[in-house]
Amino acid sequence: QAMVIQHYFTVLFSLVLAICYSMAPPLPSRPLGVRMLGNPSATTVVELFQDLCCPFSCRMMTALTSKGGVIDQIHADSSLSGKIEFIFHNLPQPWHPQSPVMHESMFAVAVAVDHDNTLLLEYIKAAYAAFPSFQDKYVYKKSRVDIHNMCASIAGETLGDNLGGADAVRKKVLSHLSFDHLTDKEPNMALGEATKHLKFAIKHHRLRGVHVTPTVFINFIEAPDISSGWTADQWMEKLRSV
């Protein structure tokens, strides 16, 4: 009888494990984030948790990517070129309700360009350049679809020359932001791939304990001294000290 009971519990435990494994959450099929320099053998990895609707994130990205900025200086410095990688991570800030919509739109762009890091960095820079148009004062009356259209237009204008024209890019991005699949039976199924990537990004920053934007990590350790107000020279001094 004891053997029968033991066998019963062994079978029950196996069934529980099988159910748990079958209910395991999906995992991303690629590393998260946008690689800004494309240095796979980098010894110093700088992670930027940023919001597309944050003025401080915008200021930091400008210091990094503007002409003569941090990235240009890294390329010009033989002691750093090839050794540094910057990774942009999406961190929506929902007290700006347009922010999650801007981020889901960026993930629609990511799907549309097959997660090409070079093209995504161009989109990020263009989105920050258009940041004033997305501030609360100017979008509080706009719908989610209105903001999708604004973001898709940015993608078209920025990436169209490489991908068959602005209108083609805009339509492709919007195809990943369509609600046409929703029905009365399934009215709340979100936006497919764009939503899936948004969920991964949110889970990631929660697991890392990141709340404020921008937040910077260097080699997986938070660097709280790095400020959105830093100049390119301050960045370079920090990078050379690592």
C-alpha positions as CSV (number, residue, x, y, z in Angstrom):
1,Q,0.0,0.0,0.0
2,A,2.9,2.4,0.8
3,M,4.3,1.8,-2.7
4,V,1.0,2.5,-4.3
5,I,0.7,5.8,-2.4
6,Q,4.2,6.7,-3.3
7,H,3.5,6.0,-7.0
8,Y,0.4,8.0,-6.8
9,F,2.2,11.1,-5.5
10,T,5.0,10.6,-8.0
11,V,2.5,10.7,-10.9
12,L,0.6,13.6,-9.3
13,F,3.9,15.6,-8.9
14,S,4.8,14.8,-12.6
15,L,1.4,16.1,-13.7
16,V,1.8,19.3,-11.7
17,L,5.3,19.9,-13.2
18,A,3.9,19.3,-16.7
19,I,1.1,21.8,-16.1
20,C,3.6,24.4,-14.7
21,Y,5.9,24.0,-17.7
22,S,3.0,24.2,-20.1
23,M,1.9,27.5,-18.5
24,A,5.4,29.0,-18.5
25,P,5.4,32.6,-19.7
26,P,6.8,33.4,-23.2
27,L,10.4,34.4,-23.4
28,P,12.0,36.9,-25.9
29,S,13.5,35.4,-29.0
30,R,16.4,38.0,-29.0
31,P,18.2,40.1,-26.4
32,L,16.2,43.1,-25.3
33,G,17.1,46.6,-26.2
34,V,18.6,48.5,-29.2
35,R,22.3,48.2,-29.7
36,M,23.5,51.6,-30.6
37,L,27.1,50.9,-31.6
38,G,27.0,47.3,-32.7
39,N,30.1,46.2,-30.8
40,P,29.4,42.5,-30.0
41,S,32.8,42.2,-28.2
42,A,32.4,45.3,-26.0
43,T,34.0,45.1,-22.6
44,T,31.9,48.1,-21.3
45,V,28.2,47.9,-21.7
46,V,26.2,51.0,-21.0
47,E,22.4,50.4,-20.6
48,L,20.1,53.4,-21.0
49,F,16.6,53.0,-19.5
50,Q,14.7,55.8,-21.2
51,D,11.2,57.1,-21.9
52,L,10.4,58.5,-25.3
53,C,8.2,61.1,-23.6
54,C,10.8,62.2,-21.0
55,P,12.6,65.6,-21.5
56,F,15.5,64.3,-19.4
57,S,15.9,61.2,-21.5
58,C,15.7,63.4,-24.6
59,R,18.5,65.6,-23.3
60,M,20.7,62.6,-22.6
61,M,20.1,61.0,-26.0
62,T,21.0,64.3,-27.6
63,A,24.3,64.5,-25.8
64,L,25.0,60.9,-26.9
65,T,24.0,61.1,-30.6
66,S,24.4,64.7,-31.7
67,K,27.2,65.6,-34.1
68,G,30.5,65.7,-32.1
69,G,28.7,64.0,-29.2
70,V,29.6,60.9,-27.2
71,I,29.2,58.3,-29.9
72,D,31.2,60.4,-32.4
73,Q,34.0,60.8,-29.9
74,I,34.0,57.1,-29.1
75,H,34.4,56.3,-32.8
76,A,37.3,58.8,-33.0
77,D,39.1,57.4,-29.9
78,S,41.1,54.2,-30.8
79,S,41.3,53.3,-27.1
80,L,37.5,53.1,-26.8
81,S,36.2,52.3,-30.3
82,G,35.0,48.7,-30.4
83,K,35.1,48.4,-26.6
84,I,31.9,50.3,-25.7
85,E,28.3,49.4,-26.3
86,F,25.3,51.4,-25.5
87,I,21.9,49.7,-25.2
88,F,18.6,51.6,-25.3
89,H,15.9,50.1,-23.2
90,N,12.3,51.2,-23.4
91,L,10.7,52.4,-20.1
92,P,7.2,53.9,-20.5
93,Q,6.2,56.4,-17.8
94,P,2.4,56.1,-17.6
95,W,1.8,59.4,-15.8
96,H,2.2,60.7,-19.4
97,P,-0.6,58.5,-20.9
98,Q,0.8,59.0,-24.4
99,S,4.1,57.4,-23.3
100,P,3.0,53.7,-23.5
101,V,1.4,54.5,-26.8
102,M,4.7,55.9,-28.1
103,H,6.6,52.8,-26.9
104,E,4.1,50.4,-28.4
105,S,4.5,52.3,-31.7
106,M,8.2,52.0,-31.5
107,F,7.9,48.2,-31.1
108,A,5.6,48.2,-34.2
109,V,8.5,50.0,-36.0
110,A,10.9,47.3,-34.6
111,V,8.7,44.6,-36.1
112,A,8.4,46.4,-39.4
113,V,12.2,46.8,-39.8
114,D,12.9,43.3,-38.4
115,H,14.6,44.7,-35.3
116,D,17.4,46.4,-37.3
117,N,19.4,48.3,-34.7
118,T,20.7,50.9,-37.1
119,L,17.2,51.8,-38.3
120,L,15.8,51.7,-34.8
121,L,18.4,54.1,-33.6
122,E,17.5,56.5,-36.4
123,Y,13.8,56.2,-35.3
124,I,14.7,56.9,-31.7
125,K,16.6,60.0,-32.6
126,A,13.7,61.2,-34.8
127,A,11.2,60.5,-32.0
128,Y,13.2,62.6,-29.6
129,A,13.5,65.4,-32.1
130,A,9.7,65.4,-32.3
131,F,9.3,65.2,-28.5
132,P,7.9,68.7,-28.2
133,S,4.8,67.6,-30.2
134,F,4.1,64.8,-27.8
135,Q,4.1,66.8,-24.6
136,D,1.0,66.7,-22.4
137,K,-0.3,70.1,-23.5
138,Y,-0.4,69.1,-27.1
139,V,-1.7,65.6,-27.0
140,Y,-4.2,65.4,-24.2
141,K,-7.1,65.5,-26.6
142,K,-5.6,63.0,-29.0
143,S,-6.6,59.3,-29.2
144,R,-4.4,56.3,-29.1
145,V,-4.8,56.0,-32.8
146,D,-3.9,59.6,-33.4
147,I,-0.6,59.0,-31.6
148,H,0.0,55.8,-33.6
149,N,-0.4,57.9,-36.7
150,M,2.0,60.5,-35.5
151,C,4.6,57.9,-34.7
152,A,4.1,56.0,-38.0
153,S,4.6,59.3,-39.8
154,I,7.9,59.9,-38.0
155,A,9.0,56.4,-39.0
156,G,8.0,57.0,-42.6
157,E,9.8,60.3,-42.9
158,T,12.9,58.9,-41.2
159,L,13.2,55.5,-42.7
160,G,11.4,55.8,-46.0
161,D,14.5,56.4,-48.2
162,N,15.8,53.0,-47.1
163,L,12.6,51.0,-47.2
164,G,10.6,51.9,-50.2
165,G,9.3,55.3,-49.4
166,A,7.7,57.1,-46.5
167,D,4.1,56.0,-47.3
168,A,5.2,52.3,-47.5
169,V,6.9,52.5,-44.2
170,R,4.0,54.3,-42.5
171,K,1.5,51.7,-43.7
172,K,3.7,48.8,-42.6
173,V,4.1,50.3,-39.1
174,L,0.4,50.9,-38.9
175,S,-0.3,47.3,-39.9
176,H,1.3,46.3,-36.6
177,L,-0.9,48.8,-34.7
178,S,-4.2,47.7,-36.2
179,F,-7.2,46.8,-34.1
180,D,-9.0,45.0,-36.9
181,H,-8.4,41.6,-35.3
182,L,-10.6,42.5,-32.3
183,T,-14.1,41.0,-32.2
184,D,-17.0,40.9,-29.8
185,K,-15.9,37.5,-28.6
186,E,-12.2,38.6,-28.2
187,P,-12.4,42.4,-27.7
188,N,-9.3,42.8,-25.6
189,M,-6.5,41.1,-27.4
190,A,-4.1,44.1,-27.6
191,L,-1.7,44.5,-30.5
192,G,0.0,41.3,-31.2
193,E,3.8,41.5,-31.6
194,A,4.0,45.2,-30.5
195,T,2.2,44.4,-27.2
196,K,4.4,41.3,-26.7
197,H,7.6,43.3,-27.0
198,L,6.1,46.1,-24.8
199,K,5.4,43.5,-22.1
200,F,9.0,42.2,-22.2
201,A,10.3,45.7,-21.8
202,I,8.1,46.4,-18.8
203,K,8.9,43.1,-17.2
204,H,12.6,43.8,-17.7
205,H,12.7,47.2,-16.1
206,R,10.6,45.9,-13.2
207,L,13.0,43.0,-12.6
208,R,15.9,45.5,-12.7
209,G,14.2,47.8,-10.2
210,V,14.3,50.8,-12.5
211,H,11.7,53.6,-12.0
212,V,13.3,56.9,-12.9
213,T,14.2,57.9,-16.5
214,P,16.8,58.1,-17.6
215,T,18.6,55.5,-15.5
216,V,22.0,54.2,-16.5
217,F,23.7,50.9,-15.8
218,I,27.4,50.2,-16.6
219,N,28.2,46.5,-16.8
220,F,24.9,45.7,-15.1
221,I,25.6,48.0,-12.1
222,E,23.5,51.2,-11.7
223,A,25.6,54.4,-12.2
224,P,23.4,56.9,-10.3
225,D,26.0,59.7,-10.7
226,I,25.3,59.9,-14.4
227,S,23.0,62.8,-15.1
228,S,20.8,63.7,-18.0
229,G,22.6,67.1,-17.9
230,W,26.0,65.6,-18.5
231,T,28.0,67.0,-21.4
232,A,29.9,64.8,-23.9
233,D,33.1,65.5,-22.1
234,Q,31.7,64.3,-18.8
235,W,30.6,61.1,-20.5
236,M,34.0,60.5,-22.0
237,E,35.7,61.0,-18.7
238,K,33.4,58.4,-17.1
239,L,33.9,55.9,-19.9
240,R,37.7,56.2,-19.8
241,S,37.6,55.6,-16.0
242,V,35.8,52.3,-16.3
